[in-house]
Amino acid sequence: MPRFYLSVLILAALLFYHTSKLIWVMGVRRLQRKLERELSDEELHAQQKRARIIAIPVVLTFSWLFNFNIFGYPDGG
């Protein structure tokens, strides 16, 4: 596997936990304000799954763009 793609995957993996946690906190706070109550465990779990799904393309895109800036085009061109 070329250095570029390996770097993309490593950076994305390192960013995934913190990015999903940030998205989860923002989503929970937004939903609590909207509903004007504390969320149940099921609602918190659903928000966590949603945050993880959103975090995947976010971290992959950021990681690809960051590595593109550092290493250039992946084919060496």
N, C-alpha and C positions, 0 to 999 in steps of 0.2 A: 504494500500500500504506500503510495507516495507520501512524502513528508507533509505536503499541504493538507491532504484529507485526514491524515492522522492528527495533525494539529487542530483541525476543525473539530473533530470528534472529542479530543481531550479538553479543549476549551469549553465546548458545549456541555460536556459532562460536569466540569467544574462549576459552571455558572447555573446549571439546572436547578439545584436545590434552593439556592438563594433567590433566584428569579421566581420560581413557583411559589415560594413563601411570600414574597413581596406581592405578587398578583393575588394570592389567597387573602392576605390581610386587607388589601384594598377592596376586594370583592365582598368580604365579610362585613367590613365597615359600611360599605355602600348599601348592602342588603339590610343591615340592622337599622340604618337611618330610614330606609324606605318603608320597612315594616314596623318601625318604632317598637322593637322588642328584641330580646336575645334570641339567637338562633338555636334550634334543636341540634342534637348530635347528627341526625340524618342530613340536615341542611348544611352543617359544617363539613361533613364528609363529601357531600355533593359539590360544595364550593372548592374543596381541595382537589377533587378529580377534575373539575373545570379548569382550575389554575394550572394543573400539570399539563393538560391538553394544550392550553394557550402557551405555556412556557416552551414547549418543544419547538415550534417554528420560530419563536422569538430568539431563543439561544442559538439555534442552528443558523439563522440568518445573520445575527450579530457576529457569530464566530466565523462564518464564511467571509463576511465583509472585512473583519479585522485581519484575518489571515491573508486575504487577497491584498490588503494594504501592505502587509509585512513581506510576503513571499512573492507577490505578483500572480499572474495567471497560472492556474494549476498545471497546464500542459508545458510550462516552461517558456511560453512564447511571449 
